[in-house]
Amino acid sequence: MLRKLLFRQAPRAHRFLSTQSTLPLLSKCSVFSYCSSSRPEIPPSNSIEHLEDQPTNTITIDRSGLCSAPEHSHEPSTDSELVKHLKGIIKFRGGPISVAEYMEEVLTNPKAGFYINRDIFGAEGDFITSPEVSQMFGEMVGVWAMCLWEQMGQPKRVNLVELGPGRGTLMADLLRGASKFKNFTESLHIHMVECSPALQKLQHQSLKCMDEENTSEGVDKRSLSTLAGTPVSWHATLEQVPFGLPTIIIAHEFYDALPVHQFQRGSRGWCEKMIDVTEDSSFHFVLSPQPTPATLYLMKRCKWAVPKEVEKLNQIEVCPKAMDLTSTLAKRIGVDRGGALIIDYGLNGVVSDSLQAIRKHKFVNILDNPGSADLSAYVDFASIKHSAEEASDDVSVHGPITQSQFLGSLGINFRVEALLQNCTDEQAEALRTGYWRLVGDGEAPFWEGPEEQVPIGMGTRYMAMAIVNKKQGIPIPFQ
């Protein structure tokens, strides 16, 4: 039951940090040292040098550390385009890639990424998210947004941003539920941060948008949601959303799809887990022979943790993009006012080894047929809190609280009772099932259907956190 769409940025070239430049920094923390490995180390910097007694345009190159290209074969390859692409990256670099880079390519590769060209939500997809479970989820998020808008002083113009909106179900339910509150809906300009063209089309349909072609040259097309008469815009990244207005940001099951780096404790300290290609051309895990750029984020995460929390772990996951995204959110909220609501499954502490792959509602090996399954990891809510507080002195962080506490305090119990007053027996059963999935814990005790279809509650596995401008006070329901 997972997630969304990635907040994809242009891929950065990953470079190994040299041992010489990194170790002085790592020596400040006794748990960090680089691990030895059976893989050949990167050639030293003097492997390319000018010869004194040769013409100045002559150099010698040590190619001992480079991979030899495999012999050409006329046998047809059964690898998918994404698998060929991943193997090509590894061969080009002459070494493994990080778990985070693998995850990013698998999910958001422009041609073959899992999220890009398919509908992966709902019963026929690979997972079911809370908005797909019941309309009440989007309605309660709408209540939260309206309460925050009132705490801001009911501004006339507000950016309402959703990160990774999936099918657009949450926003559609939010607008339907809020449509009677004209002052609120008329203040909104909705911004959908979505990198998948296929999902953008579904969101356009869910919001029942009508496009207006502007006659002015150089002006983009404008979309209007007929659900509440609200303008809607789409963006590939959060940075494209205009600044200068109070902003309400919703990130539901978004953080869990951001790429994570994994570290494993070895005999000589923490080493980053990487993905390489074996001699039989399959993917497998290896350990980095020396510190990597992501080690700096691991150090930051360990600095925030209680020492005993780290000492008992043999593996740690860190998510640099989550830290950086949170910093961006906090800075914007600190300047423009507003707030962000983050709802996801995760822990309020250091995450060990949570990366998982789901295909057709079943867990599978994350290295098996990349691009055919969703990848996600637990959200480190403590890391989000620290990232926000370090980024801006003008914001406060509240939570996390369980999804059950969040929805219950906003009135989901009263909402389900009101809906049950005017519905058929079939609709009532669907409402009870949806309600349990949103706020329950474990298997539904009232279920009388097939055992394999018993509703499982998400109420305690999912948590909610809010980041708001301090001037607005404590947001509902975190008091």
N, C-alpha and C positions, 0 to 999 in steps of 0.2 A: 504494500500500500504506500507507495512512496511517491513521489516528487514532481518534478518540474523541469523547468528549462534553465539551461545554464546561462550564467552571466559570463559569456565567453569574451575574452580579450584576444588580441592578436598574439599567437604563440611567441614566447621569448626563446631565444637561443640559450640552452642550458650549458653552463660551463662548470667544470670541476674547479674548485678553488685549489690553488697550489698549497702544499703542506707548509711551505715556508711562510706564506702570508696568513694562514689560518690558525696555526697552532698557538701563536702568542695570545690570540683572542680566546681560544678554547682553554688555555691553561688556567683561566680565571675560575673555571668550574671543574672540579676534580673528576666528575663523572664523564667528561668528554675526552675522548682520544680516538684517533682513527684506527680502523681495523686492518689487519693484514688480509690478503686475499690471494687465492690461487691465480686470479686474472693478472695479466701483465700490467704493470703500472704505466702511467703516462710517461713518455720519454721526457727526460729533463730538458730545461730550457736551452742548454748548450748543444742539443742534438742537431741544431742547424747553425752552422758557423762558417765564417769566411776563413779561407786558408791564406796565410801570409805570403807563401811563395807561389800563389796562383794568381791569374788575372782577377781583377776585382769583380767581374761578372760571373765568376765560377763559385758555386757552393756545393757542399756535400750534404746529403739528407739521409738521416737514419730512418729507414722504413721498417725497422724491426717490430715496432709497436702497431703497425697497420694490419688490418685484416685482408687476407687475400680473397679475391672474388672467387666464388665457387665455379667449378667447370660448367660450361654451358650445356644445358640439357634440352633436348627436343620433346621431352615428355610434358604433356599439358599439366599445368598447375591447378590444383583444386582449391587453392587459397582464395579467399574473398579479396576484393579490392582493398578493404581496410587492413586485412592481415598483411597483404603485400606492402601497403604503405608503412605499417608499423615496422616490419622487418627491414624495409628500405631505410628508415630513420636509423635503426640500430646499426646496420651495415655501414651507412654513410659516416656515422660517428666513430665507428670502430669500437663501440662499447655499449653498455646497457642504457636504458632510459628509466626515469623515475616512475614510481607508481602513479604520481600525480599527472605526469605527461601522458602516460598510457590511458588513464581515466578520462582526461580531457579529450584525447583523440577519439576514444571509443564512444563518448557521449555526444560530442559536438563537432566532429569532423564535417566540414561543409558538404561533402559528397556522400559519406556513408555513416555519419554519426547516428547513434541510437535515437536521439531526440529530434533529428532534423526533418526527416521525410515521412514520419508515420504518426498515427494516433496511438499513443501507448497507455492511455488511461481507460479506466472502467473495466467491466466484467470481461469484455472481449480483448482488452489490452493486457499489459503485463502487471499492472498494479492498480489499486483503487485508492484515491485520495479522499480526504474528509469532505470536500465540496461535492464529490460524486456520490457520497453516502447519503447525504440529506441536505435539503435546502436550508435547514436551520443553521448550519455552520456559517454560510455566507451571511445570513441575516444577523447572527450574533456579532460577526466581525464588523458588519455595518453599524450595529449599535455602538461598538467600541469606537469606530471612526467618528460617529456623530458626537459622542461624548467628548472626544478629544477636540473636535472642532469647536464645541461650546466652551471648553476650557481655554482655547486660543482666543476667545472673544468673538466667535462667529464671523471670521473674516469673509469678505465678499468674493475673494478669489483664492482657490486652494488647488494645489496639485495633489491628486490621489494616484499614487504609483503602486503597481503590483509587479513584483519580480517573479518571473517564471510563471505566468498565469495558467499554464496547462490549456484546457479547453475554453477557459474563460468562465467556467461555471461559478466560481466564487464571486467574481465581480458582477455577473448577471444577477445572482441571488441577492447580493448587497444592494444593487440598484433597485430591484423590484421591491425589496423590503423598505427601502428609504424613499421610494418615489412619492409618498404622501407628504414628506417633509421638504417642501419646495425650497425653502431658504437654504437648506443644506445642499440639495442636488444642483440647484442653480449656481452654487459657488464652485462646483467641481469642474476640473479638467482632468480627465482620466489619461494616464500614461501607462501603457503596457510594455514592459521590458521583456522582449521575446526575440530569440535569435532564429527560431524555426519558422520558415515560410508556411509550412503545412499547418502548424498550430496557430499562426497569425490568422489564417483563413477561418479556422474553427472558432477562434475568439471573436472575429468579425461577425460570424453567424450567431454566436451565443448572445452577443450584446445587441443583436438586431440593428446593426449599423447601416446607415445610408450615407453614401459618399456624395459630396458636393464638389463639383469641379470649379475651382476659382478661375475667374477670367483674367486676373492680374498675372502678368508674366513674372516667373520666378517664385510664385507662391505655391506651396505644396497643397495637395488635395486634403480636404477636411472631411472627417467622418463624424457622424452624430449618432449616438445610441438612442433609439426610439423608446427604450425602457424608461428613461427619465429625462430625455432631451439634453443629454450631456455630451460634450465634445470628447472624442477619443483619438489618441495618437499612439503610434507604435515606435519603439526604439530598440536597437540592438544592445545598447548598454545604458546603464544608469546615468553616465556622464552626459548623454544626449538629452536628458530631461532638463528643461529650462530651469535656471536658478532664479532667485529673487522673489519667490512666492512661498508662503507657508506650505509645508509638504507633509503629507501623511503617506507612509510607506508600509506596504504589506508584503511580508516575505513568508509565505506558507509553503512548507516543504521545498524550500529553495536552497538553504544552506547545506542540506545533506547531500546534494549533488555536486557541490564544489569539490575540486580535486584535492586529495589528501596525500601527504608524504608519510611514509611509514619508516620507523626506525626500530632496530633490534639491538638489544644489549649483547655485546660480544665479550670475549676475554680481555679486550683492550679498550672497551668503552662502547659508545653508541655508534652504530653504522646504519646508513640509509639502505633500505631494501630497494633493489632495482629489478628491472625485468629485462632479460636477455633471451637470445635464441640458442637452443642446444644444437648439437651436431646433427640430430635428426629433424631439425627445422621446427621444433615446437618451442613454445614460450615457457620460461621458468624463472624463479626468483634467484637473485644473487645479492651479495652484500658489497657495497661500495668500498674500494680499497682505501679511500681517503675522504676527508670531510667534503661535503657538497654545499652549495649555496643555501639549501633548506636547513642546514644545521644551525644557522643563525636564528631561524624561527623556533627550532627546538630549544635552543638556549633561552629564548625569550619565554617560551611556554613553561620551561622548568623554573625560571625565575619567579613566575607567578604562582607556582604550586608550593604546597607544603612539602618539605623534604621527604617525609615519610610516604607521601603519596607517590613519589617517583621511585623511591628505593625498592618498593615491592613489585615494580613492573619490569617485565623483560621486553615489552614492546610499547611504543608510543606512536600515536598518529597526531600530526599537526596539519593545519589547513591554512597556509599563508593567504590564500585568496579570501577566506572568511575573515581573517584579521584585517586585511587591507580593505575589504568591502565595508566592514563595520566602522573602520576609521573614516571612510568616505561618508557613510551615513551620519555618523556623529558630527562631523564637521559641518555638513549641510544643515542638519537640524539645529546645531548651535548658532548658526548664522541666520537661517531663514525661518526658524521656529518650526513647530510641528512635532512629529514623532514617528517611530517605526515599531511595528508589531512583528515579532518573529515567532512563528509556531513551527515546531519540528520535533522529531524524536531524537533523543540524545541524552547527555549526562551533564550534571553540573560539576564537572571536574575533568581531570585528564582522561582522555580516551585511549584505550590500549590497542586492540585489534578488532575493528568493527566493520571494515570494508566488506561489502557483500554484493552479490549479483543475483538479480531476480528475472526469470524468464517465464512468462505465462503463469504468474503467481507462485512459482517454485524457485527455491534457492539452487543455484548452480555454481560451478567453479568460475572464478572471476577471469581466468585465463582461457576459458573454453569458448571458442567461436566469438571473439570480441566483436561488438557491434550488434549482437543479437539479444543482449540482455542489459537491463538497467543496472548501473553501479551506483551505490550510495554508501555513506558512512555516517556514524553517529555524529551529532552536532555537539561541540564542546562549548556549552553555554558559559562556563566560567571564562573561557578565552574571549568570547564575545564581550562580556562585561568589562574585562580588563582593557580590551582594545578600544572600546568606546570611551572609557574614562580617561585613558591616556591621550586620546585624540582631541578631546575638547573638555574644557572646564565648565562649559555652559550646558552640559547635558547631565541627566541622571538616568541610571539604569535600574529597572524594577523587575523582580522575578529572578529565576524562573518559578512559575507555579504550574501545576499540572493542567492539562487541557480540560479535565473534568472541573477543576476549581474555576478556571477562566470562564468556561461556557455557563456553568451553574450560577456564578455571580452575575452574569449578564442577563440571566432570565430564561435560559433554554427550557427549564422545567415548566414555566408558565406558557411558553410558546408551544411546546408539544401538547399540553393539555388543551389549549385553544384549537389547535389543528385537529385534534381527535374528536372535537364536537361535531364536525361536519365532514365526515369522510366515510367511505365504504369499509367493510371488514378487511378487504385486501389492502386498502390504503392504510388502515390502522395498523395492520401487521407490518407494513413497510416502515411506518413511522416509529413503531416500537423498536424494530430491528436497527434502524438508522440511529435512533437515540442511544441505544446501548453501545453501538460501535463508537459513537462520539465521546461518551462519558463513562462507559462501563469499564470494568477491570476483569479481564479473562473471558471465559465462555459465558454466554447469556443463559441464565438459569431457566428462563421461560421457553426456550427453544424446544419445539416438538418435531421439527423437520429432520432431514437427513443429517447424520452426525458430521459428515464431511463439509457441510455447509453452515455449521453453527457459527453465529456471529461472535467475533472476538472484539472485546472492548479496547479502544485506544486511549481511554481517558487518563491513565496514569503513565503510559509509555510516551506520550507526546507532552511537550511542555511549551509554555508561552512566556515570552520576555518582551519588555517594552523599553525603548530608548526615547526619551522626550527632552524637550527644552526645559531647563529648570524653572523658568519664569512661569510655566503653566501649572506647576504643582504636580502632585502624584496622580497618575492616570488611573481611571477605573479599569479593572477591579483590583488594583495592586495595593490599595490602601491598607 
